[in-house]
Each structure stands twice: as structure tokens, then as C-alpha cells.
Amino acid sequence: MEKTLNVQVKVMSSEMVKPSIPTPNHLKTFNISYVDQILPLVPPFLSTGLVFYTAPPESQPPLDIFRLKASLSKTLSRFYPLAGRVKQSIIECNDEGIPFIETNVDCSLSSFLSLPNTLDFMTKFLPPRESLGIVGEFVTELAHLAIQVNVFTCGGVAIGWYDIHKIMDGTSSATFFRYWAGLASQRYDDLVQPDFDATVTAFPPLSKAPQLQWDNGYKNHVQDSPTMVKSFIFRNTAINDLKIRASSELVPNPSRYLALAGFIWENVMASKESEFRSNGYTDTILQVTLDLRPRINPPLPRGSIGNLVNTAVARAENPTQMQDLVVEINEAVAKVKGEIEGYQGEKAVENVRKNWNELIDIMSDYKERAYKLVSWSKLGFSDLDFGFGKPKWMVPTDGIMSPFHRNLIILTDYKDNQGDGIEAWFFLEEKDMDVLKSNEDFLAYATPAY
């Protein structure tokens, strides 16, 4: 019966949570940095997060929705631009607040997680996209994020959110949610203070900052089969084995990330090997994102808010062995790290634009041969404790596929009673996913999850 359960989610309340302290008049207009200026507002690029919590033990208090909202209100006072409305180059810090929805779910969390099609229900636990102000092509301003808190019959909780990625990358989003969780659980020691000005100082806005033509990199993609998402668990023992397998004379001690990146790239290439051969394609690329904060000279504060990322692009012949792929990734990352160290003043702005334009051109050229690897590991989402324990599971997708998702892999932290590891979320064409799922070498290290 439960295996075919039709999960029902009932909205109990919906409101705008506003800052607990009004924003002073002299801060009512915020001119965003160049790195955020150039990102298009329309269509918005949505980032998704869902964290699931089992019911707290009887010794702990159950979910206190009032405390959640009160701590969110205090958090918004500290992150005051996020309570305003963002336009293309400015934020009106008008304290209009963010949508906050509370729901009840008509089943237990364990029943939901036992479903074979769990990912099909993710949108039920997320706020409606229109709550952000996304209602058509002629959007002029948007809310930064919207949050939905879902309570299961067992007392388990799922907190889901959308943010529009206009001034918040993954690190910025983690800073916000960790701050909110710290206030909600009254754990103040590890709060990272947000810094909106550091990004503006490092990348000052321009009076004329043409938007990136981001869609150009995804035009004319051939889609023979729909994109599907599936996750696989890499336990620490498997990752340690991959580090040994990835080592070479040029990279004798690869990091966990490098080893996993090389292994994943090798196997997603293998899933399209026959197609590449028949089309005469000889090479592929892997894009990996890098955090600018610690690499700029001088480094930016950890709490700097903005899209402070650059992309390294590694190229390789198809097929290529894992060790050689690790070398290619390592060299591409080292090259971009060296460039980032010189990001200062006007040169910083010029180089950011150059990096983005080159990436868009490469995406347009490589199309189905371009893979993207994004890591949310170690950002802190797996430690979000709002007063009822740490998450059982973190999901970085709503299951709605777009051209951007094709050939994307997102890494998240994973922990269960068997130990720690990484959960890798693959967004691949259905036919490529079928090949990956039957690859014995891949499955020797990766355990299918959802």
C-alpha cells in the first residue's frame, strides 16, 4: 500500500517573514557587485535545497514553528538585502520579507522514504515558484528566496527552499541557513557573520554591465531522451580506494575531490562512448567550480555574500584513463587558481567577464560533451540543526529538469549508520543513466540510492 502512496501535502499557513529590525533609511538601496550584476534576472537561475529530519526523541522538544519564524526574522535583519526585492543591478531593501509556508504531510517520513519514486514528490515540499515573483517573461523584481517547512505525521520535518542565485552562490546560501539554524537552536559559537560589502569592494559595480547571454551555452542541445536524476553513495572506504587508484607520478596524492571527479568523469564518458564514436567526437570537457573567497589576494571573508565562483575547464580525449583525467583536472584547477590570485581592481572585473564568456562559448561548442561538477560538500548543509537534530538526508534538486541540468553532477555530504561519505547526484540522459547503472566498475565503488 505504501509503495504506491500518493503523498498529500496540506498548506497550514503562508506569510511573509520580515526582518525583526527595520532596515535603516541609508541602507534602503544596495548596489550589487559586478559579479552579480552580469547574471540575468530573467530567466532566473533557481537553486534548490531540501533537508529531511527524523522526529526528535521524546527527551527533545518537537518542532517549534514560532521559534523557527522568529529566528528567521532575526536572521533577515542581519542579512537585510535578502528581505528586499532584487532588480537587475540593485536591491531595494524594503523589508518586504520572504515567503514562508508551513504544511502538514499525510504520511510518516519513513513511509515517504520507502517509496520507489521518492524524487517525483520533491516539488510538494518546496514553495511554489510564483511565490518568488516568477510569473512570466516580464519580471522586473524578485524575492531572493522562499521557504517551506513540512511536518510529517511522525513528527519528522522537511525544510525546502528556492533561491534565485542572483547574489547568492552555494557558500552564501550555506552561510544564511547556518546562521538561521544557529539562532533557532541557540548555538551562537559558530555563526559566520555575513559581509555584503566585501564582494562590492572586490568587484565594484559598473554603470553599464551587459548581462551574460547565459542561454547561448545551452541553445541547440540535442535531446534524444529526457534528462533524469539519480543519486549514488560513495562511502569513505570507496573514496579512499579511489584515491589510490587515481594516484600517479604527476599527482601522487590526489584529494578526495580530485579522485572522485576523475572517476565520475571517466564513467560518464564511458556511458556515451559509442555515441561519441558514431558522431566522430574525440574529446569532452569537465567544468569544476572554484570558490573565489580564499583565493583572491587579499582573501575575502568567509561570510562574503555574492556569486564568488570561477570555473576551471578540463579537456580530455575520449576515452581516457582515470589517472590521466585526474592530471587534467588538477592542471585546469591550478591554472585558474593562478589567475584568481591576480584578481584586483579593474583586472578582477575584466577577468570575471572573460571567464564567463569563455565558459559560455565552450558550452555552445561542446553541448552534449560538456559535463559540470558542483560540490556542496563541506558547505554545512548536512549540519543544519534548527534545534531538532541534524538532517537525515539532503536533496539538491526539485526534479524539474532544464537544459542546464543536462550532464550535471552535484556532490553532497552523506552519513548513515554505516558511516560517512559523499552522495553524488547525476543528471543524465535516460539512455546514459541506464548504461551507468549497469557499469560494474562504477558500481564497485558507487551504491545506488534514489
N, C-alpha and C positions, 0 to 999 in steps of 0.2 A: 504493500500500500504506500509506504513512504517513498519507495523508489520512483513512483510516478507522482509525487506530491506536487500540487500546484501552489506554490508559496504565495500567500496573500500578505500584503503589507498595508496597514491602515494608518493614514496620517492622523495623529492626535493633536498636533498644534503646528503652526507655521508663523514665524515672526521675523522681524529684522532685529538682530542683536547689534546694539550701538555701543560706542566707547563709553566707559563709565565716567570719564572726564572729558568734557568738550575740548576739541582742538582749538588752541588759541588762534586769534584772527590772523596773526602774522605768519601762520603756517598753513593757511587755507588753500594755497596753491603750491603744488610741488612740481617743479620741472624735472622730469625724469632724465636719466643719463642717456648718453648716446647709444650704448649697447641695448637699451630698452626702447629708445625712440624708433630705431630702424625696424623693429619687429612689427609686422602688420597687426592692427587691431581686428581687422576683418579679412578673412575669416579667422576667428580666434583659435589659437592652438591650445586645446584643453589638456591639462594634466589631471590624472585620476588617482585617487587613493582610497583604499578600504582596509580597515583594521578590525579584526574579529576577536572578541574576548569571551572566554568561557565565564559562566556565572561565578561570582566570588564565593569563597567558603562562608559558612554561616558566621564565622568569627569576624568577618569584614562586613561593613555596611553595603547595601545594594547601591545601584546607580542613583545618584542624586542629581536629577536633571537641573534643578535650580542652581546647584553649585557649578555644574558644567557651564551654564549660561552666564553666571556671574563672573566666573574666571575667564570666560571668553571675552566678556565685556571689558574686563581689566586688561586683558592681552591686547585688545584692539586700541586701547588708549596708548599703549606703548608702541604698537605697530599702526599708528593712526592713518597713514596713507591707505592702508588696506580697507579701512572703513569708508573710504570715499569712492568716487567714480572715476575710472581711468578713461582718458581720451587718447589720441594718438601720441601726443608729446607731453601732456601734463596730467596730473591727477588733481581733481577738485576734492580737497579734503573736507567734505561737507558733513561727515559723521552720519551719512545715511545708513551705514551698517551693512551687515552681510546676512543673507537668508539663512535661517536656522530652522530645520524641520525635525520634529520628533514623531516617530512611528512605533507601532506595535506589530510584531510579526507573529503569524498564527501557528508557528511550529517551534520546536526546540532547535538550538544551534546544531546539536549532534545529528538530528534528523535532516537538517538542511545540508550539512557537510557530507552526509552519506549519499546524497543524490548523485547519479552519474553525470548529470548535466548542470552541475553547480554554477558554472560560469555564465549560463544562459540567464540567470536571475540577478546578475550584479546591478543592472540598472534600477532594480526595485529598491536597492539600498542606497541609492545616490539621489541627490536633489535634482529636480527637473532642470534641464539645460536652460530653459527660458527664465528660470529664477535668477540667472546671471545677467539677463537682459538680452539674450541671444534670441531674437525673434525674426530675423530676416537678414537681407543683404545690406541694409542701410543703417546698421548700428553705428551710433555716434559715441556712445559711452557704455561701459560695462562695470558691474561689480567684480571685484577681484576674485572672490571665491564664494562658494555656497557649501553648507554643511548639513548632513542628515544623520541623526542618531536613531538607530533602530534597536528595539528591545525585543528579544525572543521570549517565548513562554517560560523557558527555564531560567531566565534572568541573564542570559548571555547578551552581549551588546555588539553591534557593528556600527562603527563610525565611518561614514563615507563623505568624500568631498570632491569637488571640481575646483581647480583654479585655472585661470586663463593664460598663465605663463607669460604675461606681459612684462611684469617686473620681478617675477619670482622663478628662479630655477629650482632644481631639486634641493639644493642646500638651503636656499632661502625658505622654501616650504617646510623643510625639516626644522629650521630654526623657529619658525612660527608655531608649529604644532608641539615641539618640545617645550616651548615657553608656556603655551596654554596648558599642557599636561602637568608641568611643574607647578603652576598656580593651582590647578584643580586638585592635585594630590598634596599640596602644601610642602613640596620638596623644592626648596629655593636655591640649593647649593650649586646646581649645575645649569642654572639659567644662563643662556647666551643672549646678551643684550643686542637688539637689532641696531644696525647702523645704515640708514638710508643715504646719508651724505657722502660716505666713503666712495661709493660707486660713482656718484656725480662728480666728485673731485677727480677721480682717476680717469673717468670718461665723460668730460663735460659735454652737455647737450649743444647742438648746433641749431642755428636759426632755420636752416634748411637741411633736413636729414631724410633723403628719399628712402622710402620703405624698401626692404628686401623683397624681391619678387620670388618669394618662397615657393609658390605653386609651380614655378618653372621647373624645379627639380623633380617634380612628380607628374608632369604632363606626359601624355602618350605612353604611359606604362601599359604593357600588355598584361591582361589579367585573364589567363586561361581558366583559372579556377579560383574560387573565393579564398580570401585570407582567413585562416583560423588560428586560434591561440591555444597553446598547451604548455604546461609547466613541467619541469623535471628537477629533481632534487640531486644536488651534488654534495654528498656528505664530506666532512673534513678528511676522512681517510682516503676517499677517492680523489679529492683535490691534492692531497699530499703525494699520491701516486702519480697524478698528472704533472706535478712539479718535477718529479724525477724524469718522467718521460719527455718533458719539454726542454730539459737542460741540454746545453750544447757548449761548444768551446766559446762561441760568441756571447752566449747568455748562460753562464754556468749555474746561476742561482735565480731562476725566474720567480717572480712573485706569484702569489695565488691568482691574482687577477690576470697576469700575463699567461700563465699556464692554462687557465680556464678559457681565456679569449682565444688562444691558439687552437685549443681542442674544439671549441664551438665552431670557429671559422672553418677548420678542416672538415667538419662533419656537415655543416650546412652547404659547403661547396660540393661535397660528395652527393648530396641529395639532388643536385641539379647537373651532375656531371654529364649524363647522356644528352640532356637538353642543350647544355653549353656546346658540346661536341657537334651536335647536329646543326647548330646555328653558327658554327665557326668562331665561337668566343674562346679566347685563350686566357683571360685574366679576370679577376674580381677585385673588389676593394672592401675593406672593413673600416668603418668610421668609429672612433672611440672618443668620448667626450672627456675633457680635462677641466678641472676647477682652476680658474684664474687666481683665486684669492691668495693661496700660499706661494704662487709662482711669480707674481708681479714684483718688481723691485721699486719701492719697498712693498712688502706683502700687505694685503688688505685684511682688516679684522675678520675673524671667523663669522661674525654676525652680519657682514655686509649683505644688503638685500639688492638683488638685481640678477639679470641673466649673465652671470660671470662665468661663462664657459667658452672654451675653444674646442675645435675638433681636429684630431690627428687622423690622417687617412693613410692606411697601409695598402699596398698593392701586391698581388702575388699571382703567379701563373696557376692555372687550374689543370691538373691537381698539383698540390704542394704539400710536403710532409709537415707535420705539426711543429717540429723543431725549427724549420725554416720560417714558418709562419710567425712563430714567437719572435724570431730575429727581426722580421719585417715590422711587426707591431712595435717592438722595442725601439727600433730606429726611427719610426714615424713619430712616436711619442717624444723621444729625445729631441728631435728636430723642432717640434712645436714648443716644447719646454724652453729651448734656447731662444726662440723668437719671442716668447712671452716675457722673458726676463728683460727685454728691451722695450716693453710697452710703457712709454712715458709721454705725457702731453699729447701733442698733435699726432705723433707717431703711433700712439696707442689707438687712437680713433681710426687712423688710416689702416692699421694692421687688422683691426677687428673687421672692418668693412671688407678688406681684401680676403681674409679668411672665410667669411661668409659667402662672398661672391664666388670664390674658387670652389667651395663646397657645393653650391647650387649648380655650377657648371658641371662638376664631376657627377652629381646625381643625375643631371639631364643626360650625360653621356653614357653612364653605366646602367641606369634604370634597374632592371631585374638582377643585375650582377653586383649591386651595391648592398652591403649589409651594415647595420647600425647596432652598436653595442653600448648600452647605457647602464651604469651601475648605481643603484640606490643602496648598495650595501654600505654599512658603517655610517650612514647618514643619521640614524637614530629612530627611524620609523618603527623598528622592531622593539624599541624600548619605551614606547609611548604609554606611560602609566598615568591614567587620569584618576587614580585612587581605587581602581578595582583590578589591579594586576597588569602584567604585560600582555601584548597581543598573542593569540594562538596562531594567527595567520595574517599575512599582509598581502593584499592583491593590488597590483598597479594598473589595472585595466577595468573598463566597463564592458568590454566585449564588443564594443562598436568599432568596426574596422574602417580605416580611411587609407588613402594611398600612402600616408606617412608610415603606417604600421607595417607595410609590406617589408619583410626581411629585417624586422626589428627584434632585438633580444634585450630584455631588461633583467638585471640581476638584483635580487632582494635577499636579505638575511633570512635564514630559516633555522628553526630549533624545534625539536620534539624530544620524546623520551629516549630516543636513540642517539641524541647528540646534536651538534651544531652543523651548519653547512650553508650552502647557497641554493636558493631556488631560482632557476633560470626560466624566464617566460619567453617562449618562442612565438613569433607572429610570422607564419609562413603560408605559402600557398598550400592548399589541401593536399595536392599530389606530392609536394615536397615534404610535408609533415608525415605523410604515410611512409615515405622512404626512410625518414629519420627514425620513426618509431619502430622500424624493423631492422635497423642497423645494429648488429650485435656488438660491434666495437664501441659504439656510442652507449649502448645500454649496459655495457660492462662497468661504466662509471656513473651513468645517469639513471635515476629511478623515476619512472613516470608518476606524476602526481595528479594534477587536474587537467 
